[in-house]
């Protein structure tokens, strides 16, 4: 058994705790800082304050102690020793707040389906919709899709006469949709697995209401509000990778660089330094990485392992790709991930980080095409939509004549088939 502390060491510890408490009593904001320590970032600030006081008062007994342990031991000591009324109340408030914070984190994990037991149960409950592959894809490949004459008129000049950013690319004209040619429409409240009727192969998965507790019109966790701000900041002042399409598509994470100058590093796509300071970019990259990490863990939780996630995970492992870490190069597949529920930051510790690269979209549309990617499936997570169904902007799987109505709080997983966003 390890030898216990000597009486001299115990005396030094008690005296050290008293010095720290007396020093904290002289700092007006210390009690408020302690009260907020249920939030990890606030606790880190308080722990740095303790480190400063240890150095200032030359408390060698605590010099080599991890700050987390010092914080816990100091609070444990105050459980049985007298402090000021203000500090005592702050300590009690912290205990209450930490319990409330853990409940919020559990609620977020369950509601967002990060909890893998909850997610596994959820995916088995999804109904299966069988569809047959069409002899001729609809909507037609190579065309932008319009869902009304008004939308056609609005985008006619852009699609038919405006100069192409890259004249080497073929122009995509507008095709006005004939709903009678569709085989299936996935409605606004419909979650399902789409399966090929003949081969029983998975085509797509559509999951609604992931962030709204079953209410499409509400955002009671106030998560989507934060996520929408993260996406807007991630797009601000950066170059779209597809200038020929409406809206913006911004790459984030690691990149292989330009074709003319390949180099593997964090993306360098800033085109406006006036809008984006270095501090803004670092904060935006970190928050985007956290948002992608949450999305990746939802995928890990709810999507089938065989046929979907297995290929992704094997691709990452076989190619030894880094994870999306805000560009800091942590050389790890896990890290602390912080999201916001309204004004409350919630941190998931040692969460698996997202794959190396992803895309942020805003008002983006593309004609019917087939994506080139090294794994069978791709995921899109719709977090904000300000217009109703009649405004268009829905998703199509042309080889099966399927239309998926786009609404906020929707996750869609689909294969490398001809598809389009109208």
MILOVO-267280 format. One record per residue (C-alpha): residue in one letter; residue number from 1; x, y, z. Coordinates in steps of 0.2 Angstrom, whole numbers, plus 5000, padded with zeros to 4 digits. Layout:
BEGIN
- a NUM X Y Z
...
//
This chain:
BEGIN
- x 1 5000 5000 5000
- x 2 5006 5018 4996
- x 3 5013 5027 5011
- x 4 5001 5040 5019
- x 5 5006 5059 5020
- x 6 5017 5063 5035
- x 7 5011 5075 5049
- x 8 5022 5088 5042
- x 9 5015 5087 5025
- x 10 4997 5087 5032
- x 11 5001 5103 5042
- x 12 5009 5111 5026
- x 13 4993 5107 5016
- x 14 4981 5114 5029
- x 15 4991 5130 5030
- x 16 4992 5131 5011
- x 17 4973 5129 5009
- x 18 4971 5143 5022
- x 19 4983 5155 5013
- x 20 4974 5151 4997
- x 21 4956 5154 5004
- x 22 4962 5171 5013
- x 23 4970 5176 4996
- x 24 4954 5172 4987
- x 25 4944 5183 5000
- x 26 4954 5198 4994
- x 27 4949 5196 4976
- x 28 4931 5204 4973
- x 29 4927 5193 4958
- x 30 4933 5176 4965
- x 31 4916 5171 4972
- x 32 4907 5174 4956
- x 33 4921 5165 4946
- x 34 4919 5150 4958
- x 35 4900 5150 4956
- x 36 4902 5149 4937
- x 37 4915 5134 4938
- x 38 4902 5122 4932
- x 39 4906 5128 4915
- x 40 4923 5120 4909
- x 41 4930 5136 4902
- x 42 4926 5146 4918
- x 43 4934 5132 4929
- x 44 4950 5133 4919
- x 45 4950 5152 4922
- x 46 4948 5149 4941
- x 47 4962 5135 4941
- x 48 4974 5148 4932
- x 49 4970 5160 4946
- x 50 4974 5146 4959
- x 51 4991 5143 4950
- x 52 4995 5162 4951
- x 53 4991 5162 4970
- x 54 5002 5146 4973
- x 55 5017 5155 4964
- x 56 5014 5172 4972
- x 57 5014 5164 4990
- x 58 5027 5151 4986
- x 59 5016 5137 4991
- x 60 5029 5123 4987
- x 61 5017 5109 4994
- x 62 5006 5113 4979
- x 63 5019 5117 4966
- x 64 5019 5101 4956
- x 65 5000 5097 4959
- x 66 4989 5096 4943
- x 67 4977 5111 4944
- x 68 4962 5100 4942
- x 69 4967 5091 4958
- x 70 4971 5107 4967
- x 71 4954 5114 4963
- x 72 4945 5098 4969
- x 73 4955 5096 4985
- x 74 4953 5114 4989
- x 75 4934 5113 4988
- x 76 4934 5096 4998
- x 77 4944 5105 5012
- x 78 4931 5119 5013
- x 79 4918 5106 5015
- x 80 4924 5104 5033
- x 81 4932 5121 5037
- x 82 4926 5138 5039
- x 83 4927 5151 5026
- x 84 4918 5168 5023
- x 85 4899 5168 5020
- x 86 4901 5174 5002
- x 87 4914 5160 4998
- x 88 4903 5147 5007
- x 89 4888 5153 4996
- x 90 4898 5152 4980
- x 91 4904 5135 4984
- x 92 4886 5129 4987
- x 93 4880 5137 4971
- x 94 4894 5129 4962
- x 95 4888 5112 4968
- x 96 4871 5116 4963
- x 97 4876 5122 4946
- x 98 4887 5107 4942
- x 99 4873 5095 4945
- x 100 4862 5106 4933
- x 101 4876 5107 4920
- x 102 4877 5088 4920
- x 103 4859 5086 4918
- x 104 4859 5098 4903
- x 105 4874 5089 4895
- x 106 4865 5072 4897
- x 107 4849 5080 4890
- x 108 4860 5086 4875
- x 109 4868 5069 4873
- x 110 4851 5060 4872
- x 111 4842 5073 4862
- x 112 4856 5075 4849
- x 113 4858 5056 4849
- x 114 4876 5057 4854
- x 115 4872 5044 4866
- x 116 4876 5028 4856
- x 117 4864 5017 4866
- x 118 4850 5029 4862
- x 119 4855 5031 4844
- x 120 4856 5013 4841
- x 121 4838 5011 4847
- x 122 4833 5026 4836
- x 123 4839 5019 4820
- x 124 4831 5003 4822
- x 125 4814 5012 4824
- x 126 4815 5021 4807
- x 127 4803 5014 4794
- x 128 4810 5007 4778
- x 129 4804 5015 4761
- x 130 4807 5004 4746
- x 131 4810 5012 4729
- x 132 4814 5006 4712
- x 133 4828 5012 4701
- x 134 4822 5022 4686
- x 135 4827 5017 4668
- x 136 4830 5036 4665
- x 137 4835 5047 4679
- x 138 4823 5061 4684
- x 139 4826 5075 4686
- x 140 4838 5075 4671
- x 141 4857 5075 4674
- x 142 4866 5091 4671
- x 143 4851 5102 4674
- x 144 4847 5115 4688
- x 145 4830 5111 4696
- x 146 4816 5124 4697
- x 147 4800 5120 4706
- x 148 4789 5134 4700
- x 149 4789 5147 4685
- x 150 4793 5161 4698
- x 151 4809 5152 4703
- x 152 4813 5149 4685
- x 153 4811 5167 4681
- x 154 4821 5172 4696
- x 155 4836 5162 4691
- x 156 4835 5162 4672
- x 157 4848 5175 4669
- x 158 4861 5167 4682
- x 159 4859 5150 4674
- x 160 4857 5155 4656
- x 161 4866 5171 4651
- x 162 4878 5177 4665
- x 163 4896 5174 4661
- x 164 4903 5158 4669
- x 165 4917 5160 4682
- x 166 4926 5146 4673
- x 167 4922 5146 4654
- x 168 4929 5128 4653
- x 169 4914 5121 4662
- x 170 4898 5116 4654
- x 171 4883 5128 4658
- x 172 4869 5120 4668
- x 173 4852 5126 4662
- x 174 4836 5126 4671
- x 175 4823 5111 4671
- x 176 4806 5115 4678
- x 177 4801 5100 4689
- x 178 4786 5089 4684
- x 179 4780 5082 4700
- x 180 4771 5068 4691
- x 181 4788 5061 4686
- x 182 4794 5058 4704
- x 183 4792 5041 4712
- x 184 4792 5047 4730
- x 185 4792 5063 4740
- x 186 4799 5062 4758
- x 187 4788 5074 4768
- x 188 4793 5087 4781
- x 189 4790 5076 4796
- x 190 4795 5059 4788
- x 191 4811 5050 4794
- x 192 4815 5034 4785
- x 193 4828 5023 4777
- x 194 4827 5023 4758
- x 195 4831 5005 4751
- x 196 4832 4999 4733
- x 197 4817 4987 4730
- x 198 4827 4975 4719
- x 199 4844 4974 4728
- x 200 4839 4979 4746
- x 201 4854 4990 4746
- x 202 4853 5006 4757
- x 203 4851 5022 4746
- x 204 4849 5035 4759
- x 205 4844 5039 4777
- x 206 4833 5054 4781
- x 207 4832 5059 4800
- x 208 4821 5074 4805
- x 209 4820 5084 4821
- x 210 4837 5079 4828
- x 211 4839 5096 4837
- x 212 4821 5101 4841
- x 213 4814 5088 4853
- x 214 4801 5083 4840
- x 215 4795 5101 4836
- x 216 4800 5107 4818
- x 217 4796 5125 4822
- x 218 4805 5127 4838
- x 219 4823 5126 4844
- x 220 4820 5123 4863
- x 221 4838 5119 4866
- x 222 4844 5134 4857
- x 223 4857 5124 4848
- x 224 4853 5128 4830
- x 225 4854 5146 4834
- x 226 4872 5144 4839
- x 227 4876 5132 4825
- x 228 4869 5144 4812
- x 229 4880 5158 4819
- x 230 4895 5146 4818
- x 231 4891 5142 4800
- x 232 4889 5160 4795
- x 233 4906 5165 4804
- x 234 4914 5150 4795
- x 235 4909 5157 4778
- x 236 4913 5175 4781
- x 237 4927 5182 4771
- x 238 4931 5165 4763
- x 239 4932 5159 4745
- x 240 4918 5147 4739
- x 241 4925 5131 4730
- x 242 4911 5131 4717
- x 243 4909 5149 4710
- x 244 4898 5142 4696
- x 245 4884 5138 4708
- x 246 4871 5149 4717
- x 247 4876 5152 4736
- x 248 4892 5147 4744
- x 249 4901 5131 4748
- x 250 4916 5134 4759
- x 251 4929 5120 4763
- x 252 4935 5119 4781
- x 253 4947 5108 4790
- x 254 4963 5101 4782
- x 255 4966 5102 4763
- x 256 4978 5095 4750
- x 257 4980 5112 4743
- x 258 4978 5119 4726
- x 259 4981 5108 4711
- x 260 4995 5119 4705
- x 261 5003 5119 4723
- x 262 4998 5104 4733
- x 263 5002 5105 4751
- x 264 4993 5096 4766
- x 265 4988 5109 4779
- x 266 4973 5118 4787
- x 267 4963 5127 4773
- x 268 4970 5144 4767
- x 269 4954 5151 4759
- x 270 4953 5169 4767
- x 271 4949 5182 4754
- x 272 4945 5197 4765
- x 273 4956 5201 4780
- x 274 4945 5216 4784
- x 275 4931 5204 4789
- x 276 4942 5191 4797
- x 277 4955 5195 4810
- x 278 4967 5181 4816
- x 279 4958 5179 4832
- x 280 4941 5178 4823
- x 281 4948 5165 4812
- x 282 4955 5154 4826
- x 283 4939 5155 4836
- x 284 4928 5151 4820
- x 285 4939 5136 4815
- x 286 4938 5129 4833
- x 287 4919 5131 4834
- x 288 4917 5124 4816
- x 289 4928 5109 4822
- x 290 4916 5107 4837
- x 291 4901 5107 4826
- x 292 4908 5094 4814
- x 293 4913 5083 4829
- x 294 4896 5084 4836
- x 295 4889 5079 4819
- x 296 4901 5065 4817
- x 297 4897 5058 4833
- x 298 4878 5058 4829
- x 299 4883 5048 4813
- x 300 4893 5036 4824
- x 301 4878 5034 4835
- x 302 4863 5032 4823
- x 303 4870 5026 4806
- x 304 4872 5008 4802
- x 305 4889 5002 4805
- x 306 4890 4989 4791
- x 307 4888 4998 4774
- x 308 4890 5016 4780
- x 309 4901 5020 4795
- x 310 4913 5005 4793
- x 311 4919 5011 4776
- x 312 4922 5029 4783
- x 313 4931 5023 4798
- x 314 4942 5011 4788
- x 315 4946 5025 4776
- x 316 4952 5036 4790
- x 317 4962 5023 4798
- x 318 4970 5016 4782
- x 319 4975 5033 4776
- x 320 4980 5039 4793
- x 321 4971 5055 4791
- x 322 4971 5068 4805
- x 323 4955 5074 4813
- x 324 4947 5091 4812
- x 325 4955 5100 4827
- x 326 4954 5118 4823
- x 327 4971 5118 4814
- x 328 4981 5116 4830
- x 329 4988 5099 4825
- x 330 4984 5089 4841
- x 331 4989 5072 4834
- x 332 4974 5064 4842
- x 333 4957 5057 4837
- x 334 4948 5063 4852
- x 335 4947 5080 4861
- x 336 4936 5092 4871
- x 337 4921 5097 4861
- x 338 4911 5113 4866
- x 339 4894 5117 4859
- x 340 4882 5130 4865
- x 341 4864 5128 4870
- x 342 4858 5146 4871
- x 343 4870 5155 4882
- x 344 4876 5139 4890
- x 345 4892 5131 4884
- x 346 4892 5112 4885
- x 347 4908 5102 4884
- x 348 4909 5084 4880
- x 349 4926 5077 4886
- x 350 4937 5065 4875
- x 351 4924 5065 4861
- x 352 4929 5058 4844
- x 353 4934 5072 4832
- x 354 4927 5073 4815
- x 355 4936 5068 4799
- x 356 4949 5079 4792
- x 357 4939 5090 4780
- x 358 4921 5096 4778
- x 359 4910 5109 4769
- x 360 4900 5123 4775
- x 361 4885 5128 4764
- x 362 4874 5144 4764
- x 363 4860 5146 4751
- x 364 4869 5133 4740
- x 365 4862 5124 4725
- x 366 4869 5113 4712
- x 367 4861 5104 4697
- x 368 4860 5085 4695
- x 369 4877 5078 4697
- x 370 4887 5063 4704
- x 371 4899 5068 4718
- x 372 4917 5060 4717
- x 373 4922 5054 4734
- x 374 4932 5040 4741
- x 375 4918 5032 4752
- x 376 4901 5026 4747
- x 377 4890 5039 4758
- x 378 4890 5058 4761
- x 379 4881 5067 4775
- x 380 4872 5084 4774
- x 381 4865 5092 4790
- x 382 4852 5106 4787
- x 383 4853 5117 4803
- x 384 4843 5133 4796
- x 385 4830 5136 4784
- x 386 4821 5153 4783
- x 387 4809 5150 4769
- x 388 4794 5138 4767
- x 389 4792 5123 4756
- x 390 4786 5133 4741
- x 391 4802 5142 4740
- x 392 4811 5127 4733
- x 393 4829 5122 4738
- x 394 4824 5103 4740
- x 395 4835 5088 4737
- x 396 4833 5075 4724
- x 397 4840 5058 4721
- x 398 4838 5057 4702
- x 399 4841 5038 4699
- x 400 4826 5034 4710
- x 401 4815 5050 4706
- x 402 4815 5054 4725
- x 403 4812 5071 4732
- x 404 4817 5075 4750
- x 405 4809 5091 4757
- x 406 4822 5101 4765
- x 407 4818 5108 4783
- x 408 4829 5113 4797
- x 409 4835 5100 4809
- x 410 4837 5087 4795
- x 411 4851 5075 4793
- x 412 4852 5066 4776
- x 413 4864 5052 4771
- x 414 4865 5047 4753
- x 415 4875 5037 4741
- x 416 4886 5042 4726
- x 417 4871 5043 4715
- x 418 4865 5057 4704
- x 419 4858 5070 4715
- x 420 4854 5089 4716
- x 421 4849 5103 4727
- x 422 4836 5114 4718
//
